[in-house]
Amino acid sequence: MSVQAAPAQVNSSTYQGSLVKQAPVPGVLPLTLDQAIRMGLQYNLGLVLSGTNATSARAQQLQQLQALLPTVTGTAKESEQQVNLRAEGLSIPGFPTIIGPYAYTDIRGSVQWSLLNLSSLDNYLASKHNFQGSKLSIEDAKDMVVLTVGNAYLLCIADASRVQSAQAQVSTSKVSLDQAVANHQAGTSPLLDELRARVDYQTQQQTLISAQNQYEKDKIALARAIGLPLEQSYELADQAPFKALDNVDVNAAVQQGLAHRRDLQAFEQQVEGARASRSAATAERYPTIAFSGDYGDIGPTLGHSHGTFDAVGTASVPLFEEAKLRGDARDAQAQLEQKQAQLSDLRGQISADVRNSILDIEAAAKQVSVATSNAALAAEALSEAQQRYVAGVADNLAVSQAQQSMAQADDQLVASLYQHNVAKLSLARAMGIAQTNYKDYVGGK
């Protein structure tokens, strides 16, 4: 029995890597989301490995096909021999002890063909289904590449927004610090106000340094996912403004996911392959019919040779292999039941993925609305606190608190925008249309 294994699954972390086949170009490269995804679909390691898995599955299919086809070989033999009969234990009075030397030439073709072997046929069908599944896995890998690259690009956009926000906070803190220093030197405010403003300023500087560092690290991660040389300087050419996605029919989206998800279709092929392997295990009990034969010329020389042939038909049936036959059948049945259970779970997971993504989109949209309002209120509160401090009717504690609230509100707005766009991209992936329809969900040039 030769039960074919299902195509190996590519680990999700593999999609973070890529093949680097491009040389860096001078200057700063503008990179759009569409360009990043196209590069990912060409160089991402997860997609490359899915292709090699398909090649391996095709090779296994060819190997199983050969078991159904005749095996034809040709041989050419030139032999020269001398035999010592005494060494063979023969001693015949009046007969020479040494025979030879003598020579002969044999040119022959032979064929072996299993005419009836249902187990081999079922194993071939199993390998065929596994190959079809591996091809579908390549299409599913493309959706995973779009999700991985899109998420990395959106994360870099969010990082860039955080850097801009941090830079604005540093500038605002510097204005407050200069005002506190001037007031202290003029004797209109205590040293505490200056110290508080200086702490706020340096805290915002630390936030900016951290934001810039994270931005550069996430740009490296994006470059790794799309095969861009790490030596290449680039900048993001796209932004991801808020774009509401309303009136999504949950049930229709779930049905679309079940109809389009290539990983589900690949698993269905794996189940059919496991079912064929189970049939192959059962067919081991059946008789097999095989033919073998050869034809060739043999003689002292080619000029003094004569044609000879051999033809053998064989019918065989297992008589006493019960332990092995039962073991093979139970093992194949267990693999089939495992695949069926995983297929059922995957259908449920697709439904859950779609529903979770829609919930995330709705929640993130509400968060964007609240965060936008909160950022505007925080900016107004900061302006009011600064005016009161300049007018000398309050110390700068309110300014410090307002600056912290402003920084927090900006960060929440950036995070909610990122979460909203990622949730829309995740919905496209959950529905199996990320590769073809991602622009409808997150934009991009």
C-alpha positions as CSV (number, residue, x, y, z in Angstrom):
1,M,0.0,0.0,0.0
2,S,1.3,3.5,-0.8
3,V,-1.0,6.2,0.6
4,Q,-0.1,9.6,-0.7
5,A,0.4,12.4,1.8
6,A,-1.6,15.6,1.4
7,P,0.4,18.6,0.2
8,A,2.3,20.2,3.0
9,Q,0.8,23.3,4.5
10,V,2.9,26.5,4.4
11,N,3.4,28.0,7.9
12,S,1.8,31.5,8.2
13,S,5.1,32.9,9.5
14,T,6.7,32.0,6.2
15,Y,4.7,34.7,4.5
16,Q,6.9,37.2,6.4
17,G,9.9,36.2,4.2
18,S,10.7,36.5,0.5
19,L,13.2,35.9,-2.2
20,V,15.4,39.0,-3.0
21,K,16.1,39.0,-6.7
22,Q,16.3,42.8,-7.3
23,A,19.2,45.1,-7.1
24,P,18.8,48.4,-5.2
25,V,18.2,51.5,-7.3
26,P,19.6,54.9,-6.6
27,G,17.5,57.4,-4.6
28,V,14.3,56.9,-2.7
29,L,11.8,54.6,-4.3
30,P,8.1,55.6,-4.1
31,L,6.2,52.4,-3.2
32,T,2.4,52.2,-3.7
33,L,0.2,49.5,-2.1
34,D,-0.5,48.0,-5.5
35,Q,3.2,47.8,-6.3
36,A,3.9,46.2,-2.9
37,I,1.3,43.5,-3.5
38,R,2.5,42.8,-7.0
39,M,6.0,42.3,-5.7
40,G,4.7,40.1,-2.9
41,L,2.8,37.9,-5.4
42,Q,6.1,37.5,-7.3
43,Y,8.7,37.1,-4.5
44,N,6.9,36.2,-1.2
45,L,8.4,33.0,0.3
46,G,5.0,31.6,1.3
47,L,3.8,31.6,-2.3
48,V,7.1,30.3,-3.6
49,L,6.9,27.3,-1.2
50,S,3.3,26.7,-2.2
51,G,4.5,26.4,-5.8
52,T,7.2,23.9,-4.8
53,N,4.6,21.8,-2.9
54,A,2.6,21.7,-6.0
55,T,5.6,20.5,-8.0
56,S,6.2,17.8,-5.4
57,A,2.6,16.7,-5.6
58,R,2.8,16.5,-9.4
59,A,5.9,14.3,-9.0
60,Q,4.1,12.0,-6.7
61,Q,1.2,11.7,-9.2
62,L,3.7,10.8,-12.0
63,Q,5.2,8.1,-9.7
64,Q,1.8,6.6,-9.0
65,L,0.9,6.7,-12.7
66,Q,4.0,4.6,-13.6
67,A,2.6,1.8,-11.5
68,L,-0.3,1.6,-14.1
69,L,1.9,1.8,-17.2
70,P,4.1,-0.9,-18.7
71,T,7.8,-0.8,-17.8
72,V,10.0,-1.4,-20.8
73,T,13.7,-1.9,-20.6
74,G,16.4,-2.8,-23.1
75,T,19.7,-4.6,-22.3
76,A,22.8,-5.5,-24.3
77,K,25.1,-8.1,-22.9
78,E,28.5,-9.3,-24.1
79,S,29.7,-12.2,-22.0
80,E,32.9,-14.3,-21.9
81,Q,33.2,-17.1,-19.3
82,Q,35.3,-20.0,-18.2
83,V,34.0,-22.5,-15.7
84,N,36.0,-24.8,-13.3
85,L,33.7,-27.8,-12.7
86,R,35.8,-29.1,-9.9
87,A,35.3,-25.8,-8.0
88,E,31.6,-26.4,-8.5
89,G,31.8,-29.8,-6.9
90,L,31.6,-31.7,-10.2
91,S,34.2,-34.4,-11.2
92,I,33.1,-36.5,-14.2
93,P,35.6,-39.1,-15.5
94,G,36.6,-38.5,-19.1
95,F,35.0,-35.0,-19.0
96,P,37.2,-31.9,-19.0
97,T,37.6,-30.1,-15.7
98,I,37.8,-26.7,-17.3
99,I,35.1,-25.6,-19.7
100,G,35.8,-22.6,-21.9
101,P,36.6,-19.9,-22.4
102,Y,33.4,-19.3,-24.4
103,A,31.4,-16.1,-25.2
104,Y,28.0,-15.1,-26.2
105,T,26.1,-11.9,-27.1
106,D,22.5,-11.1,-25.9
107,I,20.5,-8.1,-27.0
108,R,17.0,-8.1,-25.5
109,G,14.0,-6.0,-24.6
110,S,11.7,-6.8,-21.7
111,V,8.4,-5.5,-20.5
112,Q,6.5,-5.7,-17.2
113,W,2.9,-4.6,-16.9
114,S,0.5,-4.8,-14.0
115,L,-2.7,-5.3,-16.1
116,L,-5.1,-5.4,-13.1
117,N,-4.2,-3.7,-9.8
118,L,-7.1,-1.8,-8.3
119,S,-5.0,-0.7,-5.4
120,S,-2.5,1.1,-7.7
121,L,-5.3,2.7,-9.5
122,D,-6.8,4.1,-6.4
123,N,-3.4,5.3,-5.2
124,Y,-3.0,7.2,-8.5
125,L,-6.5,8.8,-8.0
126,A,-5.4,9.9,-4.5
127,S,-2.3,11.5,-5.9
128,K,-4.3,13.2,-8.6
129,H,-6.7,14.8,-6.0
130,N,-3.7,15.8,-3.9
131,F,-2.1,17.5,-6.9
132,Q,-5.4,19.4,-7.6
133,G,-5.5,20.4,-4.0
134,S,-1.9,21.8,-4.1
135,K,-2.8,23.9,-7.1
136,L,-5.7,25.4,-5.3
137,S,-3.4,26.0,-2.3
138,I,-1.3,28.2,-4.6
139,E,-4.4,30.4,-5.2
140,D,-5.1,30.5,-1.5
141,A,-1.5,31.5,-0.9
142,K,-2.0,34.5,-3.2
143,D,-4.8,35.7,-0.9
144,M,-2.5,35.2,2.1
145,V,0.2,37.3,0.4
146,V,-2.3,40.1,-0.2
147,L,-3.4,40.0,3.4
148,T,0.2,39.9,4.7
149,V,1.6,42.6,2.5
150,G,-1.5,44.8,2.8
151,N,-1.4,44.6,6.6
152,A,2.4,45.4,6.6
153,Y,1.7,48.4,4.3
154,L,-1.2,49.7,6.4
155,L,0.9,49.3,9.6
156,C,3.7,51.5,8.0
157,I,1.0,54.1,7.2
158,A,-0.1,54.0,10.8
159,D,3.5,54.3,12.0
160,A,4.0,57.3,9.7
161,S,0.9,59.0,11.2
162,R,2.2,58.3,14.7
163,V,5.6,59.9,13.8
164,Q,3.8,63.0,12.4
165,S,1.6,63.2,15.5
166,A,4.7,62.8,17.8
167,Q,6.5,65.5,15.9
168,A,3.5,67.8,16.3
169,Q,3.4,67.0,20.0
170,V,7.2,67.8,20.3
171,S,6.6,71.2,18.6
172,T,3.7,72.0,20.9
173,S,5.7,71.0,24.0
174,K,8.6,73.2,22.9
175,V,6.2,76.2,22.7
176,S,4.9,75.4,26.2
177,L,8.5,75.0,27.5
178,D,9.6,78.3,26.0
179,Q,6.6,80.1,27.5
180,A,7.3,78.5,30.9
181,V,11.0,79.5,30.8
182,A,10.1,83.1,29.8
183,N,7.5,83.3,32.6
184,H,9.9,82.0,35.2
185,Q,12.6,84.4,34.2
186,A,10.1,87.2,34.3
187,G,9.1,86.1,37.8
188,T,5.5,85.5,36.9
189,S,5.5,81.7,37.4
190,P,7.4,79.3,39.7
191,L,10.3,77.0,38.7
192,L,7.8,74.1,39.0
193,D,6.1,75.2,35.9
194,E,9.4,75.2,33.9
195,L,10.4,71.8,35.3
196,R,6.9,70.4,34.4
197,A,7.1,71.8,30.9
198,R,10.6,70.4,30.4
199,V,9.6,66.9,31.5
200,D,6.7,67.1,29.1
201,Y,9.0,68.2,26.3
202,Q,11.5,65.4,26.9
203,T,8.7,62.8,27.2
204,Q,7.4,63.8,23.8
205,Q,10.9,63.5,22.4
206,Q,11.2,60.0,23.7
207,T,7.8,59.2,22.2
208,L,9.0,60.6,18.8
209,I,12.2,58.5,19.0
210,S,10.2,55.3,19.7
211,A,7.7,56.1,16.9
212,Q,10.5,56.7,14.4
213,N,12.2,53.5,15.4
214,Q,9.1,51.4,15.1
215,Y,8.3,53.0,11.7
216,E,11.8,52.0,10.3
217,K,11.4,48.4,11.7
218,D,8.0,48.0,10.2
219,K,9.4,49.2,6.9
220,I,12.0,46.5,7.0
221,A,9.3,43.9,7.7
222,L,7.4,45.2,4.6
223,A,10.5,45.0,2.5
224,R,11.1,41.4,3.7
225,A,7.6,40.4,2.7
226,I,7.8,41.7,-0.9
227,G,11.4,40.9,-1.8
228,L,12.7,44.5,-1.7
229,P,16.4,44.7,-0.9
230,L,16.9,46.0,2.6
231,E,19.5,48.5,1.3
232,Q,16.8,50.1,-0.8
233,S,15.5,53.4,0.5
234,Y,11.8,53.8,-0.1
235,E,8.8,55.8,1.0
236,L,5.1,55.1,1.1
237,A,3.2,56.6,-1.9
238,D,-0.3,55.7,-0.7
239,Q,-2.4,56.7,2.3
240,A,-5.4,54.9,3.7
241,P,-8.1,57.4,4.6
242,F,-11.2,56.4,6.3
243,K,-13.7,54.8,3.9
244,A,-16.8,53.3,5.5
245,L,-18.0,49.9,4.4
246,D,-21.7,49.8,5.2
247,N,-24.6,47.4,4.6
248,V,-22.6,44.2,4.5
249,D,-24.9,41.2,4.3
250,V,-23.4,38.7,6.8
251,N,-25.1,35.6,5.3
252,A,-24.2,36.6,1.7
253,A,-20.6,37.2,2.7
254,V,-20.4,33.8,4.4
255,Q,-21.8,32.1,1.4
256,Q,-19.3,34.0,-0.8
257,G,-16.5,32.9,1.4
258,L,-17.6,29.2,1.2
259,A,-17.8,29.5,-2.6
260,H,-14.5,31.3,-3.1
261,R,-12.1,30.2,-0.4
262,R,-9.4,28.2,-2.2
263,D,-8.1,26.6,1.0
264,L,-11.6,25.1,1.5
265,Q,-11.5,23.8,-2.1
266,A,-8.0,22.4,-1.6
267,F,-9.1,20.6,1.6
268,E,-12.1,19.1,-0.3
269,Q,-9.6,17.7,-2.8
270,Q,-7.5,16.3,0.1
271,V,-10.6,14.6,1.5
272,E,-11.2,13.0,-1.9
273,G,-7.6,11.9,-2.0
274,A,-8.0,10.3,1.5
275,R,-11.1,8.6,0.3
276,A,-9.2,7.1,-2.7
277,S,-6.4,6.0,-0.4
278,R,-9.0,4.2,1.8
279,S,-10.3,2.4,-1.4
280,A,-6.7,1.5,-2.2
281,A,-6.3,-0.1,1.2
282,T,-9.4,-2.1,0.6
283,A,-8.3,-3.1,-2.9
284,E,-5.1,-4.7,-1.5
285,R,-7.3,-7.8,-0.9
286,Y,-8.3,-8.1,-4.5
287,P,-6.4,-10.3,-7.0
288,T,-3.8,-8.7,-9.3
289,I,-2.9,-9.7,-12.8
290,A,0.5,-9.0,-14.3
291,F,2.4,-9.7,-17.4
292,S,6.1,-9.9,-18.0
293,G,8.0,-10.9,-21.0
294,D,11.1,-10.4,-23.1
295,Y,12.4,-10.9,-26.6
296,G,15.9,-10.7,-28.0
297,D,18.7,-12.3,-30.0
298,I,21.4,-14.5,-28.3
299,G,24.3,-16.4,-29.8
300,P,28.1,-16.6,-29.9
301,T,28.1,-13.5,-32.1
302,L,25.4,-11.3,-33.6
303,G,26.0,-13.0,-36.9
304,H,25.3,-16.4,-35.4
305,S,22.4,-15.5,-33.1
306,H,18.8,-16.6,-32.9
307,G,15.7,-14.9,-31.5
308,T,14.3,-16.1,-28.1
309,F,11.4,-14.9,-26.0
310,D,9.7,-15.4,-22.7
311,A,6.1,-14.5,-21.8
312,V,4.6,-15.0,-18.4
313,G,1.2,-14.1,-17.1
314,T,0.7,-14.0,-13.3
315,A,-2.4,-13.9,-11.2
316,S,-1.9,-13.4,-7.5
317,V,-4.1,-13.0,-4.4
318,P,-3.1,-12.4,-0.8
319,L,-3.9,-15.4,1.4
320,F,-2.4,-14.7,4.7
321,E,-1.7,-11.0,5.3
322,E,-4.7,-10.2,7.5
323,A,-2.8,-8.2,10.1
324,K,-1.3,-5.9,7.4
325,L,-4.5,-5.6,5.4
326,R,-6.5,-4.6,8.4
327,G,-3.8,-2.3,9.7
328,D,-3.6,-0.5,6.3
329,A,-7.4,-0.2,6.1
330,R,-7.7,1.2,9.6
331,D,-4.9,3.7,9.1
332,A,-6.4,4.9,5.8
333,Q,-9.9,5.2,7.4
334,A,-8.4,7.2,10.3
335,Q,-6.8,9.6,7.9
336,L,-10.0,10.0,6.0
337,E,-12.0,10.7,9.1
338,Q,-9.4,13.2,10.2
339,K,-9.6,15.1,6.9
340,Q,-13.4,15.1,7.0
341,A,-13.4,16.5,10.5
342,Q,-10.9,19.2,9.5
343,L,-12.9,20.1,6.4
344,S,-16.0,20.5,8.6
345,D,-14.1,22.7,11.0
346,L,-12.7,24.8,8.2
347,R,-16.2,25.6,6.9
348,G,-17.1,26.7,10.4
349,Q,-13.9,28.7,10.6
350,I,-14.6,30.5,7.3
351,S,-18.0,31.5,8.7
352,A,-16.4,32.7,11.9
353,D,-13.7,34.7,10.0
354,V,-16.3,36.5,7.9
355,R,-18.5,37.3,10.9
356,N,-15.5,38.4,13.1
357,S,-14.2,40.7,10.3
358,I,-17.6,42.3,9.9
359,L,-17.9,42.9,13.7
360,D,-14.3,44.3,13.7
361,I,-15.2,46.7,10.8
362,E,-18.4,47.9,12.6
363,A,-16.5,48.4,15.9
364,A,-13.5,50.1,14.3
365,A,-15.9,52.5,12.3
366,K,-17.5,53.5,15.6
367,Q,-14.0,53.9,17.2
368,V,-12.9,56.2,14.3
369,S,-15.9,58.4,14.8
370,V,-15.4,58.7,18.6
371,A,-11.6,59.1,18.2
372,T,-12.0,61.9,15.6
373,S,-14.4,63.8,17.9
374,N,-12.1,63.1,20.9
375,A,-9.0,64.4,19.0
376,A,-10.9,67.6,18.1
377,L,-12.0,68.1,21.7
378,A,-8.5,67.4,23.0
379,A,-7.1,70.0,20.6
380,E,-9.6,72.6,21.8
381,A,-8.9,71.8,25.4
382,L,-5.1,72.2,24.8
383,S,-5.7,75.6,23.1
384,E,-7.9,76.7,26.0
385,A,-5.3,75.6,28.6
386,Q,-2.5,77.4,26.8
387,Q,-4.5,80.6,26.6
388,R,-5.3,80.5,30.3
389,Y,-1.6,79.9,31.1
390,V,-0.5,82.8,28.9
391,A,-3.1,85.0,30.5
392,G,-1.7,84.1,33.9
393,V,-4.9,82.9,35.3
394,A,-3.7,79.3,35.8
395,D,-0.4,77.4,36.0
396,N,0.8,75.0,33.3
397,L,-0.5,71.8,35.0
398,A,-3.6,72.0,32.8
399,V,-1.4,72.5,29.8
400,S,0.6,69.4,30.6
401,Q,-2.5,67.3,31.2
402,A,-4.1,68.7,27.9
403,Q,-1.0,67.7,26.0
404,Q,-1.1,64.2,27.3
405,S,-4.8,63.9,26.4
406,M,-4.0,65.3,22.9
407,A,-1.2,62.7,22.4
408,Q,-3.5,59.9,23.6
409,A,-6.4,61.0,21.4
410,D,-4.1,61.2,18.3
411,D,-2.8,57.7,19.0
412,Q,-6.3,56.3,19.4
413,L,-7.3,57.9,16.1
414,V,-4.4,56.4,14.3
415,A,-5.0,53.0,15.8
416,S,-8.7,53.0,15.0
417,L,-8.0,53.9,11.4
418,Y,-5.5,51.1,11.1
419,Q,-7.8,48.6,12.7
420,H,-10.7,49.6,10.3
421,N,-8.6,49.1,7.2
422,V,-7.1,45.9,8.4
423,A,-10.6,44.6,9.3
424,K,-11.8,45.4,5.7
425,L,-8.8,43.6,4.2
426,S,-9.3,40.6,6.5
427,L,-12.9,40.5,5.3
428,A,-11.7,40.3,1.7
429,R,-9.4,37.5,2.7
430,A,-12.2,35.7,4.6
431,M,-14.4,35.9,1.6
432,G,-11.7,34.6,-0.7
433,I,-11.5,37.7,-2.9
434,A,-8.5,39.5,-1.4
435,Q,-6.3,39.0,-4.5
436,T,-8.9,40.3,-7.0
437,N,-10.9,42.9,-4.9
438,Y,-8.5,44.3,-2.3
439,K,-8.7,47.8,-3.9
440,D,-12.5,47.9,-3.2
441,Y,-11.7,47.5,0.5
442,V,-8.5,49.5,1.2
443,G,-7.9,51.5,-1.9
444,G,-4.5,51.8,-3.5
445,K,-3.3,53.2,-6.8
